[in-house]
Amino acid sequence: MKEDVKIRIRNLTKVFYQKGESVTALDNVTLDILDGEFVCLVGPSGCGKTTLLRILADLEQPSAGGYEIATEKEDRPLQSMVFQERGVIPWLTVRDNVAFGLEMRKLPKKVVKERTDYYLEKTGLMAFADRFPKELSGGMKQRVGIARAFANDPEILLMDEPFAALDEQNKFILQEELLQIWAETRKTVLFITHSIDEALLLSDRILLMSAQPGRISEEIRVAAPRPRAMEAIRADPDIAEQFVRVLKHLQDEVQRSRG
């Protein structure tokens, strides 16, 4: 694998079988994602975005083709995944949730505490460290998931619509916090979203997926300088053109899926 390529996907196909019928979720996906790149996947519902992330997370096996993740440290986990919901362990405190991956790796207690405290601070959770998830808002729970993912120091970070269920105010706050942490860590991120605004704010590159069976049909490089803010993104005429381009792609793919 070339030095600057973090994720290499080649001819990846996934077929699901149920009751004697087959459904092709992903069809011959070939893709390189660079080390430190923030990439957003955008496509119509059912196009295989989550299936692709689940394969990279080793939660699904491909039917054909494969992928490779470049590793820098042997003791570092390959990936961490942040879900839209369900990612927080309900019987653990906030602190124990954030520390969970580190504890599972049996790292020294001092290292666990230092990393946990650092990301509790970065995500504004230190004051809630001893609370349980049932005492938290939806936005706070997503902070826990993000803190745990970064604290575990994976090779890549996979995020499946982590802010989709949040109100606009909380979404903007968490997007900014995510960008700040990413700027410090330069983790390779593959992020699923249905929000065009979110994709344009967060990503270096947007990958547009076709309707089922899912293929990478186009890519858009977001040229807006960093650091970014949503108000600046929405006021930029070049970004507005890219917004329309993505919107048209989604409309065309939805129409195509309906025949």
Legacy VTK file of the C-alpha trace (Angstrom):
# vtk DataFile Version 3.0
C-alpha trace
ASCII
DATASET POLYDATA
POINTS 259 float
0.000 0.000 0.000
1.311 3.459 -0.864
2.498 5.374 2.151
-0.181 8.078 2.017
-3.134 5.725 1.421
-4.828 4.729 4.674
-7.789 2.742 3.349
-7.624 0.862 0.071
-10.847 -0.742 -1.165
-10.796 -2.892 -4.287
-13.759 -4.382 -6.195
-15.804 -4.629 -3.000
-19.182 -6.298 -3.488
-21.759 -7.278 -0.888
-24.779 -9.444 -1.661
-27.421 -10.271 0.944
-29.507 -13.449 0.599
-32.937 -13.840 2.136
-35.718 -16.326 1.403
-34.102 -17.492 -1.808
-33.618 -13.977 -3.165
-30.466 -11.888 -3.456
-29.979 -8.150 -3.017
-26.739 -6.497 -4.098
-26.010 -3.753 -1.575
-22.556 -2.799 -2.900
-21.302 -3.396 -6.410
-17.613 -3.377 -7.295
-16.591 -0.433 -5.083
-12.984 0.657 -5.617
-11.677 3.539 -3.529
-8.584 5.012 -1.870
-8.794 7.220 1.229
-5.653 9.087 2.212
-4.062 9.193 5.649
-5.625 12.030 7.658
-8.394 12.637 5.130
-11.964 13.443 6.209
-14.313 11.835 3.683
-18.112 11.998 3.673
-20.338 9.413 1.994
-23.574 10.852 0.614
-26.247 8.935 -1.251
-29.943 8.013 -1.252
-31.328 5.782 1.476
-30.570 2.111 0.933
-27.525 2.696 -1.271
-25.148 0.673 0.928
-23.380 3.443 2.870
-23.801 1.750 6.244
-22.973 -1.649 4.763
-19.646 -0.252 3.554
-18.852 1.101 7.023
-19.861 -2.177 8.658
-17.503 -4.082 6.366
-14.632 -1.740 7.250
-15.551 -2.196 10.931
-15.399 -5.993 10.462
-19.086 -6.306 11.352
-19.944 -7.674 7.886
-17.929 -9.757 5.452
-17.690 -8.798 1.759
-19.072 -11.184 -0.854
-16.222 -10.339 -3.235
-13.261 -8.004 -3.320
-11.638 -6.650 -0.195
-9.991 -3.804 1.649
-6.789 -2.967 3.461
-6.154 -0.508 6.299
-2.584 0.698 6.689
-1.323 0.361 10.254
1.207 2.514 12.077
1.259 0.843 15.498
0.720 -2.845 16.163
-1.052 -2.216 19.471
-3.488 0.339 17.994
-7.010 -0.864 17.073
-7.816 -0.749 13.372
-11.055 1.210 13.751
-13.591 2.768 16.075
-17.195 3.305 15.012
-19.612 6.011 16.168
-23.255 5.175 15.522
-26.277 7.436 15.176
-27.578 5.962 18.425
-27.099 2.814 20.542
-23.379 3.472 20.943
-23.378 4.253 24.666
-23.286 1.401 27.172
-26.212 2.138 29.534
-24.840 0.499 32.693
-21.507 2.345 32.596
-20.851 5.898 33.718
-19.696 8.509 31.221
-16.099 8.066 32.384
-16.288 4.272 32.102
-17.867 4.545 28.639
-15.050 6.762 27.393
-12.435 4.488 28.970
-14.061 1.268 27.733
-11.841 0.631 24.702
-8.699 1.502 26.621
-9.654 -0.851 29.447
-10.370 -3.648 26.986
-6.863 -3.200 25.587
-5.516 -3.531 29.156
-3.460 -0.355 28.934
-1.779 0.963 32.088
-4.187 2.698 34.469
-2.239 5.949 34.207
-2.574 5.981 30.417
-6.276 5.154 30.635
-6.903 8.000 33.066
-4.852 10.528 31.101
-6.551 9.783 27.781
-10.001 9.569 29.333
-9.601 12.867 31.173
-8.238 14.557 28.050
-11.236 13.647 25.897
-13.748 14.285 28.671
-12.349 17.825 28.757
-12.257 18.203 24.971
-15.910 17.217 24.648
-17.187 19.169 27.673
-18.079 16.028 29.609
-15.851 16.281 32.676
-18.655 17.678 34.842
-20.820 14.682 33.823
-18.132 12.003 34.231
-19.945 10.124 37.009
-23.395 10.197 35.440
-25.102 7.357 33.613
-26.422 7.625 30.029
-30.059 7.745 31.180
-29.228 11.089 32.819
-27.864 12.595 29.585
-29.418 14.367 26.620
-29.034 12.997 23.098
-26.264 15.477 22.369
-24.370 14.469 25.482
-24.620 10.787 24.555
-23.122 11.527 21.145
-20.292 13.394 22.858
-19.605 10.238 24.867
-19.402 8.176 21.680
-17.035 10.647 20.029
-14.834 10.909 23.121
-14.598 7.121 23.424
-13.732 6.723 19.721
-10.911 9.264 19.781
-9.618 8.140 23.188
-9.135 4.615 21.848
-6.701 6.038 19.241
-7.776 3.855 16.283
-6.126 3.806 12.874
-9.387 5.032 11.296
-12.649 6.475 12.574
-15.999 5.381 11.091
-19.045 7.563 11.783
-22.578 6.582 10.760
-24.805 9.704 10.833
-23.784 10.504 14.421
-25.658 13.833 14.523
-28.766 12.941 12.510
-31.104 12.701 15.515
-30.009 15.992 17.107
-31.630 19.403 16.895
-29.876 22.023 14.758
-28.242 23.862 17.675
-26.694 20.729 19.178
-25.707 19.502 15.714
-23.756 22.700 14.969
-21.987 22.567 18.335
-20.936 18.928 17.927
-19.824 19.485 14.334
-17.504 22.258 15.515
-16.186 20.127 18.386
-15.581 17.207 16.023
-13.633 19.432 13.619
-11.500 20.803 16.464
-10.578 17.322 17.713
-9.976 16.064 14.173
-7.678 19.027 13.443
-5.554 18.014 16.452
-5.474 14.266 15.775
-5.712 14.168 11.957
-7.452 10.830 12.145
-8.648 9.311 8.885
-12.447 9.659 9.024
-15.162 8.086 6.872
-18.436 9.794 7.761
-21.958 8.993 6.528
-24.451 11.841 6.312
-27.688 12.734 4.551
-27.036 16.436 5.199
-25.374 18.240 2.288
-24.498 21.180 4.562
-22.795 18.812 6.996
-20.787 17.120 4.252
-19.587 20.462 2.888
-18.658 21.692 6.361
-16.744 18.620 7.505
-15.111 16.927 4.573
-12.071 17.196 2.372
-13.860 15.057 -0.177
-17.481 14.001 -0.710
-18.153 10.626 -2.316
-21.540 10.419 -4.030
-23.099 6.963 -4.109
-25.615 5.648 -6.590
-28.938 4.117 -5.679
-28.923 0.376 -5.035
-26.712 -1.380 -5.930
-24.322 1.077 -4.319
-21.408 2.344 -6.374
-19.165 5.389 -6.036
-20.485 7.447 -8.928
-18.753 10.803 -8.384
-16.468 12.678 -6.005
-16.365 16.345 -5.028
-13.329 17.966 -3.457
-14.338 20.686 -0.989
-11.936 23.562 -1.528
-13.116 25.764 1.352
-10.172 26.625 3.642
-10.015 25.345 7.197
-10.977 26.109 9.902
-14.577 26.287 8.695
-17.823 27.603 10.120
-21.320 26.842 8.849
-22.183 30.508 8.249
-19.112 30.928 6.014
-19.880 27.707 4.141
-23.419 28.838 3.402
-22.225 32.278 2.221
-19.572 30.938 -0.196
-20.838 30.990 -3.832
-18.468 28.192 -4.885
-19.763 25.993 -2.083
-23.329 26.891 -3.102
-22.574 25.460 -6.551
-21.310 22.260 -4.962
-24.444 22.090 -2.808
-26.602 22.201 -5.946
-24.418 19.552 -7.589
-24.883 17.153 -4.670
-28.606 17.904 -4.448
-29.089 17.191 -8.146
-27.218 13.912 -7.790
-29.490 12.820 -4.931
-32.638 13.837 -6.831
-31.495 11.976 -9.947
-30.641 8.815 -7.989
-33.968 8.826 -6.146
-35.792 9.178 -9.468
-33.704 6.365 -10.973
-34.447 4.070 -8.042
-38.157 4.612 -8.619
-37.842 3.612 -12.254
LINES 1 260
259 0 1 2 3 4 5 6 7 8 9 10 11 12 13 14 15 16 17 18 19 20 21 22 23 24 25 26 27 28 29 30 31 32 33 34 35 36 37 38 39 40 41 42 43 44 45 46 47 48 49 50 51 52 53 54 55 56 57 58 59 60 61 62 63 64 65 66 67 68 69 70 71 72 73 74 75 76 77 78 79 80 81 82 83 84 85 86 87 88 89 90 91 92 93 94 95 96 97 98 99 100 101 102 103 104 105 106 107 108 109 110 111 112 113 114 115 116 117 118 119 120 121 122 123 124 125 126 127 128 129 130 131 132 133 134 135 136 137 138 139 140 141 142 143 144 145 146 147 148 149 150 151 152 153 154 155 156 157 158 159 160 161 162 163 164 165 166 167 168 169 170 171 172 173 174 175 176 177 178 179 180 181 182 183 184 185 186 187 188 189 190 191 192 193 194 195 196 197 198 199 200 201 202 203 204 205 206 207 208 209 210 211 212 213 214 215 216 217 218 219 220 221 222 223 224 225 226 227 228 229 230 231 232 233 234 235 236 237 238 239 240 241 242 243 244 245 246 247 248 249 250 251 252 253 254 255 256 257 258
